[in-house]
């Protein structure tokens, strides 16, 4: 087999000379890759993003089930149940959705190295989220139906309950970030925990917009 045949099989142009037979290959220094212009995302960030994608799919399935049941039922809500009260939940929905603002302030503050402003933003978001969760517990205790009554009550409890669980988890993560901040483990250069919490909390707020619009608001504008 000639050298020309070898180059043709290997896909190497004929103009590239081959080393002579029996020659010892030499090592050549290779320049390092250029430094990235922008730092990449952390593994924690992509992990939470994957979790959000999974949870978003779950909520999409619950809301699709809700609309399927609604479209296939001659009377809605089923069993002559009155639609949920709208006034109070609207106020607390605004409180929950608005809690993303202090979280955004906290994220911006720690990037500037202002840990105190970050802790204030987190504390305010914690109070707003806790107020929403407390109202949900109050609302559940005063509902005129339980989750086993019919398909409507089951999907109502399942959807709002799952979202409430996400709010509770977010509050616990909020506390964890605050504790780490007080321990000096979060600063301008090390704030992955704050970034991850912010991503998760904004997701919780966005999901509630769809849940509130479907299970509450749409029942009063038909």
Secondary structure, 3 states (H helix, E strand, C coil): CCHHHHHHHHCCCCCCCCCCCCCCCCCCCCCCCCCCCCCCCCHHHHHHHHHHHHHHHHHHHHHHHHHHHHHHCCCCCHHHCCCCCCHHHHHHHHHHHHHHHHHHHHHHHHHCCCHHHHHHHHHHHHHHHHHHHHHHHHHHHHCCCCCCCCHHHHHHHHHHHHHHHHHHHHHHHHHHHHHHHHCCCCCCCCCHHHHHHHHHHHHHHHHHHHHHHHHCHHHHCC
